[in-house]
Amino acid sequence: MSDTYQSPISRARSWARSSISLRIFTIGFLVLILLIPTAMVQELINERSYARDAAVREVSQSWSNAQEISGPYLNIPYVYYVVDEKGISREHTAVAHFLPKKLSIEAKVSPENRKRGIYEVVVYESQVSVDGEFDWPDFSKFDIDQSHVLWDEAYIEVGISDMRGIQDKVIIDLQGTEYEFEAGLKRKDLAQSGINTDIDWAKLEGAKAPTFEMNLNLNGSQSLYFVPLGKETEVNMYADWKDPSFKGAFIPDSHDISEEHFQANWKIFDLNRNFPQEWIGNSHSPSQSAFGVHLMIPVDEYSKSMRSAKYAILCISLTFLIFFFIEIKNAQRIHPIQYILVGLALVLFYGLLLSLSEHIGFNFAFLISSVAIVGLISGYAKSIIKDKGLVPLLAGLLIILYGVNYVLLQLENYALLVGSLCLFIILALVMALSSKIDWYGLGKKEEEDDFEEIPLVEEE
């Protein structure tokens, strides 16, 4: 009498080798494990981005930071009296601020690229011409007696965010008389840094709308902003730069951008802002209404590399899915270690992309990195897959996968829509392919192939 007997260990081993559910669970677990090196790559991208920002700050600090210009504006002190608890009248001084009636600004910006190591920084020289006129200050709005106004102590200030950028003396022509500015602000009610000049406003009596003209030769980096202090403010800006980004509280009324330069025009009225033409003290913050331009470097390899890395889980999952279907078609097992090696190759793509893009640009870096990884995975698959005819199919699918990834990176506004449609198509294809597979029959067949027979000992 003879029979066969399958030990529990053999049965468990046979189930583990043939179970489709366990295999799918293992692949999913490996995908999650590979998110760890993917997160490390994303952290590396952030570190390189911070290093780039540090280089920008270093160059800006030695040249000049982004500039914000506010003014000129008129400040006139006056005295008022306060009676204390003892009935004694004490004199105090306050300052009233008066903004221009008209403010016209012409700005010509000459940008250039500076390098700090492998990083590019945009700096610029600017020639800013400012002219306009003031209304005669009306203190009756504040219920202040004209005799309390200190006309001879009036002064004009101009807010400049980084004083290191001033390249020449600054002189204002006020109603035909020139005044030279000095460094610093007497009060920081409208700006935090800038220049000032004393004006004996009483000498202007009879001029109902005193006019002014001034020029600023100013260095800066990356951005140039203006604060619309005029009752009517008009700004015209010209720069030899093809990639401007208009930012701040107002966008241009008109602009012209070509391959070599841009020109923009703003026209802003006092009704467009949230502060008046005159006030006392620091009750308003005009800088919140600043507007201007940011000189962009068109290719930011770090933001694109980060966006690409966010698709890592999708690329890894789909590649593993391709290998899984190859397992099913060939009735061939692929070891988890082999899956891990393929996954590490996929993660390495983002490291190659980051390092190459810093030197040759993002587009060429993506091409070289994707070709290298597709070649590496295809060559490895050729050594482990029995059916060599599936290798070209695998390489083609990987090329399509990276091609879709590249297209999604270019379509910033439509990335979500196109990505969703691609996922829908992929899911539909997977459902169509999996519907033709007898999953229970497949597992049963593999279990029969792995069946380990142990003969029973015949009883005497």
Secondary structure, DSSP 8 states (H G I E B T S, - for coil): ---EE--HHHHHHHHHHH-HHHHHHHHHHHHHHHHHHHHHHHHHHHHHHHHHHHHHHHHHHHH---EEEEEEEEEEEEEEEEE-TTS-EEEEEEEEEE--SEEEEEEEEEEEEEEETTEEEEEEEEEEEEEEE-----GGGGT--GGGB-GGG-EEEEEES-GGGB-S--EEEETTEEEE-EES-S--SS-SSEEEEE--GGGGTT-SS-EEEEEEEEEEESEEEEE--SSEEEEEEEES-S-EEEEES---SEEEE-SS-EEEEEEEEGGGSSS-SEEETT---GGGG-EEEEE--S--HHHHHHHHHTTHHHHHHHHHHHHHHHHHHHT----HHHHHHHHHHHHHHHHHHHHHHHHH-HHHHHHHHHHHHHHHHHHHHHHH-S-TTHHHHHHHHHHHHHHHHHHHHH-TTTHHHHHHHHHHHHHHHHHHHHTT--HHHHHHHHHHHT---EE-----
